[in-house]
Amino acid sequence: MRRLMFLCLLLIMPLFAHALEEGEKVPSLVLDQINSNGVRAAHSITARDARARTGYKVLEFFSTTSPASQRNLPVISELANEFKDQVTFRLISVDRDSQKVRNYISQNRSLVHYDVALDYNRKAVGIFNIRYVPILFVLDENDRIVIKINGVISSGDKNQLRQLFNNE
């Protein structure tokens, strides 16, 4: 009976876990990353790209099998091209198979021209309390969440992001 209660508690506890929201600081986190050339290395997901003039960082959690994630990819790519000298863009894959992610990057090379972090052991998913993908976070120079977008990025969301990045 105790074991059953313990198992039920383990299943229910994540439902009450705190999801990071706008205004909250994101803790430092190092994940393996694959850059646009396929090179893999450990890197902080909140590190600013050396060429970015502002401290804004866009982190989008995605899955290679999620239709909504696939719909967001051209939008993220467009914004990354438009603001490549101002904002750091990074995809964070929740897929457990790194080869699957590499294949996805290769197949979408024209759209993925920035780093992709691999969260195959679910460290970031746990910290951000990710329930579904895609979910996008924009962090400021102090790693505080300034925008959080759940699901497919709408035209209104895209305008909000452009306005934020243009005002910098």
C-alpha positions in Angstrom: 0.0 0.0 0.0 2.8 2.4 0.9 4.5 1.7 -2.5 1.3 2.4 -4.3 0.9 5.7 -2.5 4.5 6.6 -3.2 4.1 5.8 -6.9 0.9 7.9 -7.1 2.7 10.8 -5.4 5.6 10.6 -7.9 3.1 10.7 -10.7 1.2 13.7 -9.3 4.0 15.9 -8.0 5.1 17.1 -11.5 1.6 18.5 -12.0 2.4 21.0 -9.2 5.9 21.9 -10.3 6.5 25.6 -10.8 6.7 26.6 -14.4 9.1 29.6 -15.1 7.1 32.7 -16.1 7.8 36.2 -17.3 9.9 38.2 -14.9 11.7 35.2 -13.4 15.4 34.5 -13.7 16.5 31.5 -15.6 19.3 29.5 -13.9 22.5 28.8 -15.6 22.4 25.5 -17.5 25.0 23.8 -19.7 23.8 21.4 -22.5 25.5 19.7 -25.4 25.0 21.8 -28.5 25.2 21.2 -32.2 26.1 24.3 -34.2 25.0 25.0 -37.8 28.1 23.2 -39.0 27.3 20.0 -37.0 30.0 20.5 -34.4 29.0 19.3 -31.0 30.2 20.8 -27.7 28.9 21.7 -24.2 27.7 25.2 -23.9 25.6 27.4 -21.6 22.1 27.8 -23.1 21.9 31.3 -21.7 25.3 32.5 -23.1 25.1 35.4 -25.5 26.2 34.9 -29.1 29.5 36.8 -29.6 28.1 38.8 -32.5 24.8 39.8 -30.8 24.8 43.5 -29.8 22.0 43.1 -27.2 21.6 40.8 -24.3 18.4 39.3 -25.7 18.3 35.5 -26.1 15.5 33.5 -27.7 15.2 29.9 -26.5 12.7 27.6 -28.2 12.0 24.2 -26.9 11.0 21.9 -29.8 10.7 18.3 -31.0 11.7 17.0 -34.4 8.3 15.1 -34.5 6.1 18.0 -33.4 4.0 19.6 -36.2 3.7 22.8 -34.2 7.5 22.9 -33.8 7.9 22.5 -37.5 5.5 25.3 -38.2 7.5 27.6 -35.9 10.8 26.8 -37.6 10.4 29.2 -40.6 9.3 32.0 -38.3 12.2 31.5 -35.9 14.6 31.3 -38.9 13.1 34.6 -40.4 13.6 36.4 -37.0 17.1 34.9 -36.6 18.1 36.3 -40.0 16.5 39.7 -39.4 18.1 40.1 -35.9 21.3 38.0 -36.3 23.5 40.9 -35.2 21.3 41.8 -32.2 19.8 38.7 -30.7 21.0 35.2 -29.8 18.7 32.4 -31.1 18.9 28.8 -29.8 16.7 25.8 -30.3 16.5 23.3 -27.5 15.6 19.8 -28.6 13.6 17.6 -26.2 14.3 14.6 -28.4 16.3 11.8 -26.7 18.0 10.6 -29.9 20.8 13.1 -30.9 21.2 11.4 -34.3 17.6 12.2 -35.1 18.2 15.8 -34.2 21.4 15.9 -36.4 19.3 14.5 -39.3 16.6 17.1 -38.7 19.2 19.9 -38.7 20.7 18.5 -42.0 17.3 18.3 -43.6 16.4 21.8 -42.5 19.9 23.4 -43.0 18.4 26.5 -44.8 16.2 27.2 -41.7 18.5 26.1 -38.9 21.6 28.4 -39.0 22.1 28.8 -35.3 22.9 26.5 -32.4 20.7 23.6 -31.3 21.0 22.4 -27.7 20.3 18.8 -26.9 18.3 18.1 -23.7 18.2 14.3 -24.0 18.5 13.9 -20.3 15.7 16.4 -19.6 17.6 18.8 -17.4 16.2 21.9 -19.1 12.8 20.4 -19.4 12.8 19.9 -15.6 14.1 23.4 -14.8 11.6 25.2 -17.2 8.8 22.7 -16.4 8.1 22.1 -20.0 4.8 20.2 -20.5 4.6 20.4 -24.3 6.4 21.9 -27.3 6.9 24.3 -28.9 7.4 26.9 -26.2 9.5 30.0 -26.7 11.3 32.1 -24.1 12.9 35.5 -24.6 15.5 36.3 -22.0 16.9 39.8 -21.3 20.6 40.5 -20.5 20.1 39.4 -16.9 18.5 36.1 -18.0 15.0 37.1 -16.9 12.1 35.9 -19.0 10.5 38.9 -20.8 8.3 37.0 -23.2 6.9 33.5 -23.1 5.0 32.0 -26.1 3.3 28.7 -25.8 2.6 26.8 -29.1 2.6 28.1 -32.6 4.0 31.6 -33.0 1.1 33.9 -34.2 1.6 37.0 -36.4 0.8 39.0 -33.3 3.6 37.2 -31.4 6.0 37.8 -34.2 5.2 41.5 -34.2 5.7 41.6 -30.4 9.1 40.0 -30.8 10.1 42.4 -33.6 9.0 45.4 -31.6 11.0 44.2 -28.6 14.1 43.6 -30.6 13.8 46.9 -32.6 13.5 49.0 -29.5 16.9 47.8 -28.2 
